[in-house]
Amino acid sequence: MPVLARQPAFTVSRGQFPDDFVFGTSTSAYQIEGSSFGGCGLSHWDTFSATPGNVVRSENGSIACDHYHRWEGDLDLVRDAGLQAYRFSTSWARVMPKGCGAINQEGLDFYDKLVDGMLERGIAPHLTLYHWEMPSALEAIGGWRNRDVTDHYADYAQAVTKRLGDRVASIATFNEPWCITWYSHYYGAHAPGLRDICAASRVAHFVPLAHSKAIAAMRALGLKNLGIVCNFEHISPLDNSPGSIKAAKVAEGIYNRWFLGGLFKAEYPADIVDLIGTHLPSGWEQDMADIAAPLDWLGINYYTRALISEGDTQPGNALPIQVGNKGDLPRTEMDWEVYPEGLGNILEWIRDTYTGDLPLAITENGMANKDKLVNGAVDDQERIAYLDAHFKQALAAIDKGIPLRAYFVWSLMDNFEWALGYDKRFGMVHVDFDSFERTPKASYHALRTMLSAL
């Protein structure tokens, strides 16, 4: 497998970016907090992880990085890196253990302290309301397949933002709707682990609907700087064969165009509706105007590219079988190809096709690396090279007039990497999952140097 060349320092400088450009880092609740603490209810990740075969070694987030108890030191790491912002998520099950009804005050108190802790350290809090944690009680009644859950989600969003909304710099309704929808309900790789095109199609509509209801609830509270975070890949056909071209167009439509179409054009891509329309919930068209309610910004998560060819498809299948192929580019420990140019292309395409002058933020970008703690240090020069190449794409986008306002590195620390357990390390800070000791890696030190340079 080709690997990324090592690089000891960033070649870009903070001074090349606009003065008001924001550098931050991102995490998510279930991956770092510890779901067994503080009166947190069960989420579908707790139950999914408890089913043999779903997660490597049946690991889970019950303790994770013990951030619930170690949050002060973790925020010190954000501050000491010179980062201006921290993107975190709240756990629905921690705030509302049953998903609706009674609020766990201890859970809200935790996030209240967390936000105040950021502000005390000069860190701008950026809140994400849903990073893949559906309370198990709601999953039991269908989760995102059930339209009623969209109302419960709006109630949850209102409960959280009534408490925190006056002090956070931005609020995102969802992180990565594609993962919530297709990766979790069609491919079955994430909780709830379904492989059902009807379920995925319903979720593909009810998640945007829940987003719109949460936006309306927060607007009613007078809150501003509201957005959503979507994930994107640079998708191309593997070759010029008609099968590859067709499969890549469908993959790109589902992955990149579906949610943007609903959010910014009040319509889903017609070519994808032709394929899955019979599985969409009845009357879905009537929701589209609400789904396209104005936003204040869009978050973009980008990691890699996809080269698509067509696999064998039985007659009558709704979707062509899409086969992801690897090219000759270096790859990360996730076996994802490193293709920085794709970030620049995605940013320009989004601006030109959907968002115009709407502010954009890169809300996740980073890499899993085979990091080893040796003599108290982690020399992750590959991560420095990866980030440096993507920072350059961000600079080029700004030079083209793209309204890119922020860049959040994924992730602050090594954590529970969902179905891959604790094997894949994305952090700029190494975590020993036995002692929970934090050790800043070479990438952390290099970024701190870059951000502190005049």
N, C-alpha and C positions, 0 to 999 in steps of 0.2 A: 504494500500500500504506500503510495507516495506520501511523504510527510512534509510539513511546512518548514522552511528554512528558519534557523534560529536567528534572533535579533535582540541584542542586549538593551536597547533603548529606543524610545520613540524618535522618529525623524520629523514628525510634525510638532508644532509648538502651540501652546495656548494662545499666544499672541496672533496667530494666523486666523483665529476664529473671531467673530464679532464680540465686542465687549459684553453684550448681554446674553451671549450664548451660554446655555446651562449644561454643565457636565454632572452626571449623577450615576447612581448604580441602582439595580433592581433586585428584589427578592419576592418570594410569595409565602403566605402564611403557613400552609400545610408543609411546605418544604423545609421550614426552619424552626417554627415555634415549638412544636410538641403538642399534639392534639389531646393528650391525656391530662393536661393541666388546666386549671382555672375554670372548671365547670363547662368545658367545651363539650358539645354534643357530638354524636357520631356523624361522620360524613360518608358519602359513598366511597371515598378513598380508603377509609378504615375497613369497610366491608369488602371492597374489591381486593385489598391487600391480604385479607384473611382467607381468600380463596386460593388454594394451591395452584401454582402455575401462572398466576397473573403478574406477580412481581418477583424479581430476582431474589432468591433465598427467602421469599415471603416477608421481606422487610417492609416497614411502614413508617409513617410519620408520627408515631405516638410520642416519641421524644425528639426525633429529628436533630437539630443543632442545639436544642435546649435554649432557644432564643427567648422563650417566655421568661426565663430566669436571668438570662445573660444579655438582655437587650441594651443595657446601658453601655457595656463594653463594646458591643457591636456598633452602636451609634458613635462611640468614640473613634472606632476604626473609619467610619465614613467621614467624620470631621477631619481626622488626622491625615487622610488621603488628599485633602483639599477639595473634596467633592462638594458641590453646592446643593445637591438635591438627593433625595432618597425615595425611590418608588417602592411602596410596600402594599400588601393587600390585607384586607380584613377577612376573617373566616366567618361565613354565614352561620355555621354550626356553633361557633364560639359566641356569637352575638345572640342568636336565636336557636337554642339547641334542638328544637323541634321544627325549625324552619319557618314557623309562624307563631303568633301568640306571644307567650311570655319571653321577656328579654332577660338574658343573663347579665346582670349589672357588673359582675366581676369581669366579664369579657369586654364590655364597653369601657370599663375603667382601665383595663390593660391598654387598649388603643388610645385612650385619652392620655395616659402617661407617656406612651410612645410618641405621640404627636408633640406633646409639650417638651419631651426630651430632645426631639429634633430641633425645635425652635430655640431651645436653650443653647444648643451647639451651633446655631447659625445655619441649620440644614433645612431646606424647603421640603415639606412633606407632600408627596404626590400619591394619592390614594387610588387603589384599584379595588373595586367592590367584589369582584368575583374572579378568582383565579382557580377555577376548576373544582370547587368544593360545594357540592350539593348535600344539604343535610339528609341523612338517611331516611328520616321520617317522610320527607317529600319525595325522595327517590322511590319509596314504597308505593306512592300513588302515581307513579309514572315519571317523576322528575320533569325534565324539559320537554317530554312528550305530552305533558298535560297543560293545557292552556291556563288552568287555574293557578299554576305555579308562577306564571308571569305576574300575577297580582301579588302573590306572596313575596316575590322578589322586589317589587316596587315598595312594599311595606318595609322590607329589610333595608333597602337603600335609604329610605326616609329616616329610619331609626338610627342608622349609622351617621348619616350626614347632619341630622339635627344636632348630634353630639360633637361631631368633628368638623363640620363643613365651614365653620367660621375661621378655621386655622390652617386648612390645607391649601396648597398652591393650585392643585388641579384634582379632578375626580374622573376616573375612567369607570364606565359601567362594567365592561367585560375585558378579560384578557383572552385573545385568540379564539374567536368563535369557530373557526375551522376545526380546531382541536376538540372543542366542546361537542361539535356536531359530528364530523366525519371520522375523526380519529377515535372517538369514544363510542359512537353509535353505529358506525358502518364497518370500520376495520376492527373495532373491538379492542384496541391496544391500551386504552385508558378507561377509567371508570366512567360509566357502569359496565363497560365491556360487552356491549351488544354488537351484533353483526346483522343489521336489519335496515334495508334501504328505506322502508316506510318510516321507521323510527328516526333515522338520520334526516329524512326530508322534513318531517314535522319539526324536529329540533332546529333545522336550518331556518325555519320561519319563526318559531316561538322564541328563540334567543334574541333575534332582532326586535321582536315585539316586546319582550321583557326589557330590553335596552330602552325602547321608546317610553315605556311606562315609568321606568326609573328616572329618565331624563325629565319627564313631565312632573314627577313628584319632587324632584330636586329644584326644578325651575320654580315650582310653587313655593318653595322655601326661600327663593331669592338667590339661589346659588349660581355661580358663574364658573367659567373655565371647565366646562364639562365636555367629555369626549369618550372615545372608545379606542381599544388597542386591538389591531388586527395583525395577523401574521401573513407573511408573503414569502414565496420562493420565486426565483427566476426560472421559469418553466419554458423549455424548448423541446421540439421533437428530436429524437436521437438521430434520425436520418430524414431523407426526403421522401420516404415511402408514404403513400396515402394513409396507411394504417397508423403510422407514427404521428403524422400531422393531425389526424382526427383525434387520436387518444390524447395528444398534448393539448389540443384546444379544449377538450372536455376537462382535463386536469386543471388547466389554467382557469377555466370558467368557474369550476367549483372552488378552487383554492384562492384565487385572486379577485375574481370579478363578482362572485355571488353577493357577498356582504357589502362591498362598496356600491354595487348597483342598487341594493335596497336602501342603504344609508344616504346616498347622494343623488340618486336619480328616481327614487320611489318606484323602482322596478327591478326585478331580478333578470339576469341574462336570459333572453328568449331561447337560446340554444340549450341551456340547462333546464329551463322550465319544460321544454319539449321532451326531455328525457325523464324527469322525475315529477312532473306536474300532477300525475295521477295519485302520487303519494302525499302531496301537500294537503294541509288541513282545509276543510271546506270553508269558503269565504275568505281565504287568505288575501285576496286582492283588496279587500276593504280596509286592511290594516296598513297598506303601503304608505299612505300620506303621513300617518303617525310615525312610522319607522324612519321616514326621511326628515323628521324635525331637525332644525338647524343645530349644528354642533359648534363648539368653540375651537376644537383642535382634533387631530387624528394622530394616534400612536401607531408606529410601524415597527414590528419585530421582524428581523431578517437575519438568517444564518447561512443559507446555502442555495444552490441551484438544483434543478431536477431535469434530467434528460429522459424523455418519455417515449416508450414504444408500446405497441399494442400486443397484448397477449391473446391467448385463445379464448374466444367468447362463444358461449352457447347461444343459439338463436332465441330471440325473445328477451334476452337480458336488457335491462334498462340502460346500463352503462357499459361502454367498452372497457375491457380489462386493461388497466394502465400499469405498465411495468417501468419502474424506476431503474435507470442505468447509471453507472459511474463512468466518468470520463477519465482523463489522465491528469487531473489536477490533484494537488495535495489534499489530504483528508484529515479530519479531526478524529478524536477518539469515538465520536458518534458515527464515524464513517461518512460524515458529510463533507462534500467537496468544498474547498475554500475558493469562493468566487466573489471577491469584493466588488467587481464591476457590476454584478447583479444588483447591489444596493443602489448604486447610482442610477441604473436603468429603472428600477422600481420607483424610486423617488420622483424621477422625471415623469414617468407614465402616470402615477397617481395624481400629480399636480396638473398635468395636461388633460387628463381624462375625467377626473372626478372633483378635485378639491380646489383648484384655482389658487386663490390667495390665502386659503385657510392655513393657519399655522400647523406645521408638522413636527413630530418628535420621533427620534429613533428611541423606542422604549425598551428594546432588548437587542443586544448584539454581543456575541462572545463565543467562546469555544470550550469544549471539553478536551482536556489534555491529560496525558499520562504523567501526572504530577507525582513526584516522590519527595518526601521530606528527608533530606540528607544533612546531617550535622546542623539541625535546627533551621534549615533554609530550603526553599523550593525555587529552583532555577527554571521558571517557565517562560523561557525566551520565545517559544513558539506562540504563546498567547500575546506577547508584546507585538510580534510581527503581524499576527492576525488583526489585532485592534488597530495598529498603525495603518494597515492597508485600508481598513474600513473608515478610519478617520479621514483619510485622504479622499475617499469617495464623498464623504459628508462635506468636506471643504469644496470639492468640485461642484457639488449640488448648490451650495450657497453662492458660489461664483456665477452659476447659471440663473440666479434669481429665485431659486426654490426657497420657500419660506420655512426653512428648517431651523428650529429654535432650541433643540435640546438633544442630548445623546446620553442614554443610560446604559451602562455596561452590565451585561448579565454574566456573572452575578457577583454580589459582594463576597459570598463565601460558598464553599462546597456545601452541598445539601442533599436532601432526598430527591433523587432524579426520577421520580414517578415509577413507572414499571421497571426501570433499570436499577432501582434501589440506590445504594450508596457508592456504586462503582465509578460513575462518571462524574468527574470533578470539573465544574465550570467556574469555580470561584477565583477571585483575586486573593482570597484569604483561605489558607488551608485549614481544614477542621479535622482534628483527630476524633473519630466517632466513638472512641472509648473514653477518653479523658475530656473531650470537648474543648481542648486547648486550641486557640486560634493562632495561626502563624501567617503573617502577611508574606505573600510570594514576591518574586522579582517583579512581576507585572504590577503589583500594588505599589511597590517602591518607585518603579519607572513612571507610573502614572502620576504619583505624587510629585515627582521631580518635574514632569512636564507641566502640570497645572500650576506649580509654584514659580516657574520661570517667567520673568518679565518679557 
